[in-house]
Amino acid sequence: MASAFAGRGRYSIYTGRVTNWPMVVLSVVPMAPLLVMGGSSNENWRGFVVPLLVAAAVGLVNALTGSSVRTAAGPNGISVRFGPLGWPRCTYGLEQVERAEVIDLHPWYVAFGFWWTPRRTYCTVRSGPTLQLTLRTGRTVTVTVPDARAAVMAIHEAQSA
């Protein structure tokens, strides 16, 4: 069944997902020397278990929070979810957003995952065109999306309705 064209009273909804698998692999590879050092110790099995648990915890946290970002934007606001479980999750209502724009995120400013400071929230996994929200509180929220211009257009359309 074909969908109807957008018309009066209808809204566009943007959804997108970005996954940065090379960064996940690069963050897990440095754990190999830790495991080798733990396994080669002459102590009992406890010498291997502790590095294995540390490596597993780091890999799990990285996969859950830094591997991918799913974003939806439309009349219900902007929702950002991380990793395969969709947690942590951030939701911003349209009434909270003062400005939505596309910025060109330099590789030096990519946070690779979820980072929070008192004035900024970063939900980024790669550089390039990125959605940036300025909230009415003054906080900025930077989100990696596959098509930042489409996300901004969906937000502007929902705000103007």
Disulfide bonds with the S-S distance in Angstrom:
none
